Amino acid sequence: MKNLFRSGLMLLAGILILATSCNQINDSENDGKGRVVLTLTDAPFPVSLVDQALVTIDKIEIRSVAPEEATEAEADYASLYTVLYEGEGKEFDLLDLQNGITAELLSMDLEVGSYDLIRMHVTDATVVLKSGASFDLKVPSGSSSGLKIKVSPELVIEEGVESEVVLDFDVSKSFIVQGNSKKADGIKGFIFKPVLRAMCQKYSGSIAGIVSENATTPIAEAHVQIFSADTVYSSALTDATGAYALIGLPAGTYKMVCEKDGYTAVTVDQVIVKAREKTVQDFTLAKTNP
């Protein structure tokens, strides 16, 4: 049952998202409210034997910021949560959502205010190999009430303004291969440990570029990683044209590494990302000696 709600998804290029991350809403019925648009994207899964990484989501909530004097327990009271979606499960193939491509989870009006956490309930997770083998994964018991995804900086909903939040589902960290990932018959299963981050688009920028040997020879499936404080923050795999894109990146300065088997890895320091802007960073890789 691949992508049950695929016909209801809006697939967008990540660069276009940045241009519409904070729009005015001309609707007299929205007095006292703004609009939140929630989209889903994916940091890639560098295992060429995998055909699909499916997740099913049936409930999404968002939490209002609690008063400063509230205890940790009080800050998580059910009364602070607003249900954004609850109903039949929506299935997404996360491998379709790479290089700046997103799927719209929802778009709805929300009370003016500040929000600091999204809670998303995942009911099912499945990995399908290109060989046809399928693995139904156990969703962690601790996620029964929903995966908690911190929104930092906080999402501020203003009256008559549309704000977008991107949820980046890091597949490479969320689906842990058991066995030998280089051979189809070597994969024995996967452990599902979902890792997500949330970023308000008005505070973030993007990086995009081309990886190639020279002006006429692009390199497909090169692994591009962006580091913050020596930790991988996000990553991408280049497509057939050598292109990649990383979206929803907080403004700041990063280190980037581009690598692929058979080529010498290239590191670039001091890559600057500015809010609502695209940084272009191309890579030229040289083949290693045979």
N, C-alpha and C positions, 0 to 999 in steps of 0.2 A: 504494500500500500504506500508507494513512494509519493512523498510530498502531497498528502491528502488535501491540503489547502493551497497548493501551488498556484491555482488560478486566481486566488485572492491576494497574492503577494504582489508588491510593487518592487521590482528590481531596479536599483538606481546606481549610477556611477558615484563613487565616493566624493569626487570633486564637485559634482553638482550639489551634493548634500551640504557642503560647506557654504555654498552660495545661498541656501535657503534655511540656514540653521536658526534664524531669529527673525521671523516675518510678522508683519502686522496682519491682524485678522479683521476683515470688514464684515462684521456680523453683529447686529444690534442685540441678538439674543444671548451674547456672551458676556453681558455686563458682570463684572466682578470675577471673571474667569479668564484664563489664558488657555493655550492648547499645548499638550505634550504629544510629541511624535516619538515613538520608541522603535528603533531599528536594531537588527541583529546582523553581525558580521563575524568573520572567522579568521583567526590566525591559523595558518595551514598545517596539514598533517603530512610530513615528509616521508610517507610510506607509499611507494608507487603501486603496491599491490591492493590498496584499498580503493573501492569504488564509491561507497557511500558511508557517511557518518550521520545517522539519523537521531534526532531528539524530538520528543513530543512534549509540548507545553500546554497545560490546561488552566493555569491561573497565574496572574501577574498582579502584584500589589506595589504601592509606593508609600513610603513613610514620611510624614511631616516631621520637621525638626522639633525636638522636645525642648521645653524651657531649660535654661542653663542649670537651674537648681535640681532638675530631675535626676534620679539615680539611673544606673544602667538598666535596671529592670523596668523602671517607669518609662524610660525612653523607648521601650519596645512594647508598650501596651497596644493591644489590638485596636483601641480607639484612635491611634495615631495613623493607622493604615487606611489607605483608600484603594479599593479594588479597581484595577484598570481593565482586567479581563478575567472572566471565569466562565467556563463552558466546555464545549467539546474540544478535545485535544487537537492542537495544530502541530503538524509534523513538518520538520525542516531538515533538508539535507545540507549540513554545514559545509560540505565540500563545494557546494555551489556558490558560497559566499566568501570568495577570496579576492584579493587585489582590489579592494575598494568597492566590491559589490555588496549590497545590503538587502535584506528583506524587511519590509515594514511589519512590525508586530502589531501595532495599533496606532491610532490617532484619535484623540478625544479631548474634550474640555476638562480643565482641572481648576480647582479653587486656587486663587492667588495665594502665594506663600512660598516657603522654602522646604525642600525635600532632600533627604540625605541618604536614602537606602531604597533599593528595589528588591523585592522578594519574588522569585520566580519558581514555580512548581513544575519540575520535570517528572513526567510519569514513566516514560520509556526511553531507552537508548539502545541503538542497534548499529553494528558495524557490518557492512557487506563487502566482501572481497571481490575482486574482478573475476575470480574463479567461480563465483556464485555462492561460495560458503558464507553463511550468515551467523552472527553471534549476537544473541540478546543479552544485554548487560544488566547487571544488578545496579539499581539506583541506590546510592548510599542511604542508609537508614536515617542519618542525621539530616538528610535533605527532605524528609517527609513533610515538614512544614514549609519548605521552600528554600531555594538557594538565596543567601543574602549577599547582595552586591552593593558595596558602598559607592555612593555618588560623591566624588570629590574633585573639584569644588562642588558645593551644593547646587542643586537645580533650583533656580529662582523663577517661579511662574509669575509673569506680569500680566495685568489685564490687557486683553486684546493682542497679545503677542504669542507667536508660535515658537516653541523651543524644542530642540531635538536632542535626544540622548541616544548614543550608540552603545550597544552591549557587544563587547568583543569576546566571543567564545573561543578560547584557546584550545583547539583540538589536539595539538601536539602534546599538551600537558594534561588534557582531560581524558584521553583514551590511551591508556598505557598498554603497550603490546606485551603479551606473554609468549615467549618463544623467540624464534628467529624471524625478524621482520624482512629479511632479504629473500625468503622462499615462501611461496604460498602454503606448502604443506608443513612449513616450519612454524607458522603462527598457530598457537594453541588457544588463544582467546585474548580478551582485553579486560582491563580493570577500568571502571568509569569513576573518575575523581574530578568532577566538573570545576574548571577554573575560568572565571569570567571577570571582566572589569567594565565599568561604566564611565562614560565621559560625555559631558555636555559639549555639544559641538561649538557653541559660541566661545568656549575657552580653548579650543583645540585647533590644530592644523594638520597638514598631511605631508607625506613625502612620497614622491613618485619618480620613476626613472626607467632606464633601459640598461640591461646587462648584455654585453656583447664581447666578441673577440676583437672585432674591428667594425668599421662603418657599415659593413654589409653582412656580418655574420652574428645574428643574435644567439643568445644562450638560453635555452628553455630549462625550467626546473632548477635554476640556481637559487640557493637559499640566502635570502637577505634578512639580516637580523639587526635590530636596533637595541642599544644597551643604555640603561640608565643606572649610574653607580655600579657598573660592572655586572649588572643583572639584565638578562634578556627581558625587554619590556614588550616587544611585539616582533613579528616576523612575517615574511611573505615568500612565496615561490613564484618565480617568473613564469609567464605564459609562453606560448609558442613564438611570440614576437620578441621575447626577452623583456617584456614590460612587467613592472610590479607597482604596487601602491600600498601604502600604509596610512590608515586614516584614524581619526580620533586620538591624536597624539597631543598631550599637554604641551603648551608652549615651553621651550627650554632648549638646552644644548645636549646633543647625544653623540655617542659613538656608533658607527655602523660597520658591520662585517658582511662581506659577500663571498660565498664559497660554493664550490661544486667539485665533486670527485673528478680528477683529471686536470684540474686547474689550480693555479696558485691563488690562495685566498687574498682578498684585498680589504684593508681596514682604512676607514676614513674617520678621523676625529673632528670634533667641533662642528657637527652638522646642526644648524640652527633651525628650529621650528617656531613659527610665529602664529598666533591665534588667527583663524580664518584665512590663512594663506597656505599656498602649496610650495614646498621646497623641492626643487629638482636635483636629484643626485643620481648620476649615471655611474656605471662601473665597467671597466675594461679588464677582463681576465685573460691571463696568458696560460696556455697549456703547459702542464708540467712535462719534464723530460720523460720519455718512455723508459 
